[in-house]
Amino acid sequence: MNASSDSAKTPLGQVIGRLSTLHQKRIDLGLERMHRLLERLGHPERTLPPVIHIAGTNGKGSTVAYLRATLEAAGLRVHTYTSPYLVRINECFRLGRVGGGVLVSDDELRAALEEVERVNAGEPATVFELKTAAAFHLFAHNPADAVLLEVGLGGRLDSTNVIDTPAACVITPVSMDHMDFLGDTLTSIAGEKAAIIKRGVPVISAEQSPETMAVIEAQAKRMRAPLFAANESWHVNVEHGRLVYSDDRGLMDLAAPRLFGRHQFDNAGLAIATLRAIPTFKVNQAAFEAGIVGAEWPARMQRITSGELLSWGPQGSEIWLDGGHNVEGGRVAAAALGDLEERVSRPLVVIAGMMANKDAQGFLANFAGLTRHIIAVPIPDTENAMPVDRLAEAARSLGMRIETAPGIEAALRALSKLAYEVPPRILITGSLYLAGHVLGLNGTPPA
């Protein structure tokens, strides 16, 4: 559910603590409990503003960030529901306001969760289901022009998949992840993601593998949903450092995204294609440019420019934070580091912590050509975190130099004692849970 811990001592934390006892499983995919909750709440999901539903393996959060920033630049009020959170559960719920959305306050969120708790009447429900019901309740009682709804896990049986007629369905790049819930082939995982497609509703897809695109095309055809696929209906390219987007309606030459990495041009293009596929939203080029440049999304190749971490590491070093945790997430982070190395060469150190159900060897292999120096750290206060010895063994199997440290501060302080001719570039990666812990340590939680 989360990538960090809420304080159980706060009134909000106490509510979450009670809700956490209602189901023995943290993840239990299915829609029956969700439909029951929404019926008892008076079906808030039926009174929402136009909903854009986003599924996929990687890039969902960044795509949401571009959508929100662009719609807000066009003067619209936008509710967003995303997961997981990094430091505080409030990050999952952003309420649309004129001039820009705001994270839900503790009091507003507590009231919504308590209402969901009241109607649930002690019946089994996962925290994610209760949280999603609270989001719909909040969004239905606060006026806005659009809702951005991110799938939690999969799509077909995800708690968010209760919107009958969204304005659009978006599928970001699909890759292997959560195989214990979604299946162990790309085709089965794609089928779970593509199940958010609704009859007659536009589907906008990022570039996909051939087997994934075949699944999406078949489902779109089955649901008679118009499909707008990357490299077919629309194109995005990098030209002279700028983002060039084109479709059958024309071409836009836009400034580069602030979010770092070549993959962010693709995520931004997906957001542009989505908004151009929804005729009710009137977005001009100025709003697109403002949204692409202005979008922020923490722990996605985020440069740490202030806070405690800078004082712990080698003086003059660069510190980057990325929550990538699967093989494809590691690939795009490594590609971004390769771009940085071409611009300014520095020795690279990767500090990694991962969850036990992730492919550590496949993830770390992406960095084998960039660095031989890996420091494995635990993820504090997190169930099912990978033991550092197992992570270290994965690195050794790749011929990488591996050390372990009891935590982020210890790892950075150890690096500060080494003699570097050029201050290093340090990437902290492997898990959103670790990223949330790091932002909390650094004193820079998402706002």
N, C-alpha and C positions, 0 to 999 in steps of 0.2 A: 504493500500500500504506500509506504513512504520511504524516503531516502534519508531520514533523520528522525529524531524522537521529539515529540511534543512533550512539554512538561506536564506530568500527571498531577501536579499540584495546583494548576490553574483550573478555574471552572470549565473552560473549554477542554482541557486535558482530561478532566474527570468524566465529562460526557463521552469522549472518545474511548476512555478506558472501559466504561460500561458497555459501549457498543461492541468493543472488541471481544466481549465474552459471549456474544449471541450465536456464534458459529465456531465449531471446533476447527474448521479449515480457514486459512487466510484467503485462499483462492478456491472457489467452487463455481465454475462457470455454469450459467443457466439463467433463464429469464422468468421462470415462474414466480420466484420471490419478488423480483423487480415489478412485475405486473401487479402483484398483490399490493405492494407498497404504494404504487402510483394510483391504483384505484382508491385506496383509503385516503390518499392525499387530495383526491378530487381531480386526478389526471392533469397535473400541471404541465406535463410534456405536450399536451394538446393545445396549449395557449401560448407557446413560445413564439418569439419572432423567428424569421427564417433561419434555419439551422444548416450549417456546413459541417458535415460529419467526416472526420479524418481518421483513416486506418493506415496501417503499414508497419514495417519493422523499424526503420531508421528515418529520421528527419521529420517526424510528426510535429514535435515541439517547435522546431525552427519554422516549419511551414505555417503553423498556427501564429507564430510571432510575426511573420510577414503579412499574413492575412489581417491580423488585428491592427498592426501599424498602418497598413494601407487604408483599411476601412475607416480608422480614426482620422487619418489625414484627409479623407473625403468628408469628414464632419459627422460620421455616424457613431452611434453608441453601440459598443460591442461587449457582450458577455462572453467569457471564455471559461471552459472547464478542461483542465489538463491534469496529467498525473505521470509519474509520482511527484511529490514535492521534495524539495531539497533540505530545507531547514524547518519551515512551519507549514502546517496543513493549509493555512490561509492561501498559500500560493496556488492551490488548485482552483480557486474560485476568484475570478476577476469580474467585477460588476461594471457594466457600461455606464459611462457618465459623459456629459458634454465636455469636450476638451481632452478626454482620455480616461480609460478605465482605472479602477482602483481595486486593490485586494480587499476582499471582504473583511470586515472588522471582526474581532473576537466575539463581540456581543451579537452581531447579526448571524454569524455562523453558528454560535451556540444555540440561538433561538431556533434556527432552521433544523439543526440536528436533533434538538429536543422535540420538535414537532414530529419529525420522522420517527424518533424513538417512541413517542406517545402512540402514534397510529400503528406502529409495528407490534406493540403490546407484548414484547418479550419473545416473539417468534424468531426462529432461526433466520439469520441474514448476515452476509459478510459485511465488513466495514466498507468495502468499496461500493456495494449495493446501497447501503444507507447513505453514504457520502454522495453518490450519484443522485439519489432521490432528493437529498437536501439541495443539490445544485439546481435541479429542475424547479423545486419549490422556491428557491431564491430568485431564479431567473424569471419565473412566472409572476413574481410580485414586485419586480423592478423593471420599469420600461426600458426598452432598448430597440435597436434596429436590426441586430443580428446576433446569433449565438454560434460560437465556434466550439465544437464538441469533439474532443479527442478520445478515441477508443483506448480503453485501459489495457486489454490483452486480447489479441485475436480480432474478433469482430462478430462472428455469427452468434455467439452466446455471451458476448460482453454486455454489461449492464447498460451501456449507452445505446444499444441497438434496439431501442423501443420507439424511435421516431419514425412514424409511418411515411411521411412525405417531407424529407429534408429539401433544402434548396439545391444542394449538391452533395455528392459523395466523392471523397478524395482518397486516393491510395498512393502513399509514398513508397519508396523502394522497399521491396519485400525480400527478406533473406532468412537464413536459418537462425531461429531463436525460439525459446520457450517450447522446445520440441516435446517436453513432457506433457504439455497441454494441447498443442496444436498439430502434432504429428511430426514424423521424422523425414518427410520429403518436402521439397519446395512446392510441389503441386498441392499437397494437403494443406500446408500453411497458407498458400495463396487462396485456396478455397475458403478457409476461415476468414481471411481478410475481405475477399470479394463478396462475402455474404452480407455486407452492409449495403450493397447496391439495391436500390428500391425501384419499383416499376415506374418507368418514364422519367426518372430523375437523372440529370446529367452526371456522368462519371468522368473525373479528371484523374489521369494516371501519370505518375512519373515514369521515367525509363525503367523497364523491367527486363529480367531474363526472358528468353523465349517461352519457357514453360509457364512462368508466372503470367505473362501477357496472354497466353492461350486461355488460361483459366479466367482471367478478367474479361477477355473478349466474349467467351462463351456465356458468362453470367450476365454481362451487359445485354447480349443478344436475347437471352432467355427473359430478361426483365424489360426488354424493349427500351433500354436506357441509352441515350446518345453517349458515345464514348469519345473523349478528347484525350488522346494519348501523346506523350512526348515523342518527338521526332516523326510524328505522323500528322497530327492536327496542329501542333505548335512546336516551336523550336526555341532553344535558348543557347546563346554562345557568348564566349568571352572575346571581345575584340578591343585591343589597346587598353586592357584593364577595365573595360566597361561592360555592362550587361546589355546584350542585344537580344531582344525578344521579338519573335515574329509568328504570325498566324494568318489565316485567310482575311483578316480584317486590317492587316498592315504590320508595320514594324515600329518598335520603340527602342530608342537608344538611351539607356539609363545608367546612372552612376552605379558603381560596384556596391554590393552589400557591405555593411559594417561587420557583420559576422564573418569570421575568417574561414577560408578554405574554398577550393573549387566547387565542392559539393553544395556550398551555400548559393551559388549561382543557379544550380538546378532546383534547390528548394524554393528560391525566390521565383523562378520561372513557373513552378507548379502553382504557387500562390497567384501569380498574375493570370495564368490560364484559367484557374478556378473562378476568379472574379469576372473574367471576360465571358465565362460560360453562363453566368447568372444575369439575365437581362434586368432584373429588378434593382440591381446595384449599379448606380451611375458613378463610375470612377474614372477620372481623367488622368492624363499622363503625369501631371504634377503630383497627384496623390500617390500614384504608383512609385514615382521616384522618391518621394518623402518616406513612403512606407518601407521601401527596399533599403534605403540608407538608414532609417531610424530604428529598424527592428532590433531588439535585444533579446537574447535568450541565454541565461546563465549556464555555465558548465558545459558549453559546446565550444571547444577551442577558445576558451575565455582567457585573456591575458590578465593576470593578477597584477594590478598597478598600484595597489595600496593595501594596507593591513599588516597583520602580524607575520605572515609568511615571508615577506621580503626581509625582515630583520633576522630570520632564522637561517636563510640560505646564503650561499656565497655572495659577497658584495658585487653588484653589477649584473647578477644573473637574471635571466628571463624565467618567469614561472608561468606555465600554462596549465589550465584545468580543463579536462574533457571527460564527460560521463560515459563515453563509449564503452560497451561491455560485451559486444559480440564481434564475430570475425569481420563483418562488414564495417561496423563502427570503428574497429581498429584500423581498417584499411583507409578510411577517409581521414582519420586523424594522422596516420603516417604520411599520407599524401600531402596534407597541409604542412606537416613538419618538413617534408621535402621541399615544398615551395619556400618556406622560411629559410632553409639551409642555402638555397640558391641565392636568396637576397643577401643574407648576412650569415656567414658560416660560424657556428659555435659547436662545441662538443655537446652531445645530447645525453641526458640521463632520464630514464623513465622510472618513476615511482608508481608502482601498481598495487592495487588491492582489488579482489574480485569476489563474486559470489560463487558458492560451491557448485552450482548447476551450470556454470559457464565453461566454454571451451578455452581454457587458459593458453594452451599451446597454440591453437589457431589464432587467438587474439594477439599474443606476443610475437608470433612469426612475422606479423606486419612490420615490426620495428627492428627485425634482425639485421637488415641492411643499413640501418640508420645509427644504431648504437649497439654496443656490447655490454652496456652498464645498466643493469636493472636492479632496483631495490624493491623487494616485496614487503608490504606492510599489511597488518590486519585492518579490518573495518570494525571499529569499536561499536559495541551495543547493537549488533545486528545479527539476527538469527541466520543460520545457514551461510555465513561468510566462509570463504575458502581459507583453510589454514595456510600460513605463510610457507610452510615446508612443501606443501603440494604445489603452490605457485612457483616456488623456487625450482622444484624438480622439472616443471614445464619449461622454464627458461633454460635450465641446464641441458635439457634434451635438444634444444636448438643451438647449443654451443655458445650461449650468451653468458656473460659474466653476471653473477647474481649475488646479491647480499640481502640480508633481512634487517629490518629495524622494527622496534616496538611501536612506532607511530610516525606520523608525518613530521612532527617537530624534530624527533630524533634523527630521521632520515635527512632532513634539510641541514641540521646542525652538523651531522657527519660530513656532508658534502662541503660545508663551509670550512672544514679543516684541511681539505685537499688543496694541492697547489695546481691552479689552472692558469695557463698562459692567457687564455681568453675565458671570461666568465661563462659558465655553461648555460645551456637552454634546458630547463627542467619541465617535463610533462608529468602531471599527476593524473592518472587515468585508471580505467578498468571497471568502474561502477558508479552509478548515480548515487548510491548510498555513501560511497567514499567521497564523492564530490560534495554532497550535502554536509558531511562531517567537516570537510575542508573549509567550505564557506562559513560554517559556524565558527570554527577555530579562528578563521581570518577576521571575523567581525564584519563580514560583508554579505549578509543574507540577501536573497532576492527581495525587491520591493515592488 
